[in-house]
C-alpha cells in the first residue's frame, strides 16, 4: 500500500521526529477547533454586556462575572425548561427504542415477506428534506388517525414522530445482520420466542450500537428547534431551545449566553460519560468470539 511517506522514511530518526511534529500539530489544530467555541461561550457569559458586544472582541474578560450563570438560571427559569426538555428528550428516546429496535430485529432476523421492500420505502423517506415533512406531520398530530386526538402542547407530539426513524432502523439492522444466525437458531431450539431472543440474546450483544443510537436520539430531541416551536405554542411547555430564542430580544447578551451554556452542559456531560460506548459502537464491525 502506497502512502505519502514511505515506511523506510518513517522508520528513520528524522522521519519519526517529522511524523511526531506533524501529528502533534494536526491534533492541536483539531482540539482548538472543537474547544475554542466552548471557551468563547463560557468566557462570553462571564463578561459584561458592554464588553461582550464590543469590537474587536476580547479573548479574556477584563472582569470575571461567574454570577451571571446564577442570574441566568433565575431570570430564565431554567429549572422548569430543563424539566420540559428532559421529558421531551427522554420520551423521544424511549419511543425510538421501543419501535426501532424491534423493527430492525424483525427485518434482520425474522425476515418477513416484503421485508426488503418495506426497508426500501423507509430508506426512501431519508431522501426527503425535513422541511417537506413538517406540514403532513403537523396535520397528523393535530388529528391523530383513528383516535382523532389533538396532540398540540403534548410531549407525545414529539415522541410519536421521533419513533419513526428510518436511519436508526437501518443502522440497527446492519448491526443485527452481523450477529451469527447460529445464535438465533440455538435460542429457537431452546424454546425461546422472538421477543425472548431479542431480549436475552440480541440486546446484550448490541450494547455498543444501542449506545450510539440512544445518544443520537437524545441529542437530536434536546437540540431540536423547529418542531417544538410548532407543537408547543404554550410558552410554559416549551423546550430550552425554543425558550432561549423567544427571550433573546429582551435578555442581556451575557445572561442569554450563560443560559445557552447551561442548556448545553447535559449533552456535553452525556458524551463525556458515554464516549467509550459511542466510539466502540461507531467502530463495531463484527462480533468476537
PyMOL commands that set and color helices and strands:
alter all, ss='L'
color gray80, all
select helices_A, chain A and resi 7-11+13-45+49-53+67-75+78-110+115-127+130-142+156-163+166-177+181-189+194-205+207-223+226-231+235-237+240-246+253-282
alter helices_A, ss='H'
color red, helices_A
deselect
rebuild
show_as cartoon
